[in-house]
Amino acid sequence: MNNKNKTVVRSMDILNLFIEHTELSFQEIINLSGIPKTSVYRMIRSFEEMGFLEKGSDAKYRLGLLFLKFGHLVSMRLDIRKIAYPFMQDLHNDVKEAINLIVREGNEAIYIEKIDTKQKVRLYTAIGRKSPLYAGACSRSILSFLPDAEIKAYIETEELKPFAQGTIIDKDKLYETIQQARMEGYTISHSELENHTSAVAAPIFNHLGEVVAGISIAGIEANYKGENVENFKEKVKKVAEDISRQLGYIKE
């Protein structure tokens, strides 16, 4: 184990103490962790600065409010996944294509669920895999429905890099596809994350009307033409609306 990894492990040892203890003094942390005093001091100071720990007026340490944020994000993702799964299963049985569910993580999207048992070809997507918000229909279904100011800030600062032959790397074209998605209520991609694959996706909204996830039908590009695209887009939009309704979204 190198020094960097050892420091991370020791840091987690300290945070893990708060699973069983609501509050701990500096000395109690030393005694329970078995970590030298100087190391504990350095790590606690860092945790305080980052918001992981807070020191009360009684000189005891408690988990910081940052954990509430993390807890909320994890809870939200679990809720979305739990609500979306049966809809995804029905959609997969219907269209026999891969069905993906993603949520936003900063300037990226992360795949939190995928059903592809009837899809014979393995695609780029996988649970836990990430992609930038601009690349691929599923990711762009979130980007397209963010507030205008967030979209503008994202596009101005993000470097658009190619992943496959169809990746959108021109910012004007990206703006155009976003405007089109807003008008039509869905996004589509061809060979953006992986050559010869396509996807049709729609946004999922919460009770506040905020886009919180995206769902897509994905497969081999040859299947995403003409009537198939019309069929897929209507089905994915309907499922996204059904999931959004379960999250408390009321369409105006």
QUITACOR-V250812 format. One record per backbone hydrogen bond with DSSP energy under -1.0 kcal/mol. NH is the residue of the N-H (numbers start at 1). CO is the residue of the C=O. If there is no record, write none. Layout:
BEGIN
nh=NH co=CO
nh=NH co=CO
END
This chain:
BEGIN
nh=6 co=2
nh=7 co=3
nh=8 co=4
nh=9 co=5
nh=10 co=6
nh=11 co=7
nh=12 co=8
nh=13 co=9
nh=14 co=10
nh=15 co=11
nh=16 co=12
nh=18 co=15
nh=19 co=16
nh=21 co=17
nh=24 co=61
nh=29 co=25
nh=30 co=26
nh=31 co=27
nh=32 co=28
nh=33 co=29
nh=34 co=30
nh=40 co=36
nh=41 co=37
nh=42 co=38
nh=43 co=39
nh=44 co=40
nh=45 co=41
nh=46 co=42
nh=47 co=43
nh=48 co=44
nh=49 co=45
nh=50 co=46
nh=52 co=47
nh=53 co=47
nh=54 co=62
nh=56 co=60
nh=59 co=56
nh=61 co=24
nh=62 co=54
nh=64 co=52
nh=66 co=51
nh=67 co=64
nh=69 co=65
nh=70 co=66
nh=71 co=67
nh=72 co=68
nh=73 co=69
nh=74 co=70
nh=75 co=71
nh=76 co=72
nh=77 co=73
nh=78 co=74
nh=79 co=75
nh=80 co=76
nh=81 co=77
nh=82 co=78
nh=83 co=79
nh=84 co=80
nh=85 co=81
nh=88 co=84
nh=89 co=85
nh=90 co=86
nh=91 co=87
nh=92 co=88
nh=93 co=89
nh=94 co=90
nh=95 co=91
nh=96 co=92
nh=98 co=218
nh=99 co=115
nh=100 co=216
nh=101 co=113
nh=102 co=214
nh=103 co=110
nh=105 co=108
nh=108 co=105
nh=109 co=131
nh=110 co=103
nh=111 co=129
nh=112 co=101
nh=113 co=101
nh=115 co=99
nh=119 co=116
nh=128 co=111
nh=129 co=126
nh=131 co=109
nh=133 co=107
nh=135 co=132
nh=140 co=136
nh=141 co=137
nh=142 co=139
nh=143 co=139
nh=144 co=140
nh=145 co=142
nh=146 co=143
nh=151 co=147
nh=152 co=148
nh=153 co=149
nh=154 co=150
nh=155 co=151
nh=156 co=152
nh=157 co=153
nh=158 co=154
nh=166 co=191
nh=167 co=164
nh=174 co=170
nh=175 co=171
nh=176 co=172
nh=177 co=173
nh=178 co=174
nh=179 co=175
nh=180 co=176
nh=181 co=177
nh=182 co=178
nh=183 co=179
nh=184 co=180
nh=185 co=181
nh=187 co=201
nh=189 co=199
nh=191 co=197
nh=197 co=194
nh=198 co=219
nh=199 co=189
nh=200 co=217
nh=201 co=187
nh=202 co=215
nh=204 co=213
nh=206 co=210
nh=209 co=206
nh=212 co=204
nh=213 co=204
nh=214 co=102
nh=215 co=202
nh=216 co=100
nh=217 co=200
nh=218 co=98
nh=219 co=198
nh=221 co=196
nh=223 co=220
nh=224 co=221
nh=228 co=225
nh=230 co=226
nh=231 co=227
nh=232 co=228
nh=233 co=229
nh=234 co=230
nh=235 co=231
nh=236 co=232
nh=237 co=233
nh=238 co=234
nh=239 co=235
nh=240 co=236
nh=241 co=237
nh=242 co=238
nh=243 co=239
nh=244 co=240
nh=245 co=241
nh=246 co=242
nh=247 co=243
nh=248 co=245
nh=249 co=244
END
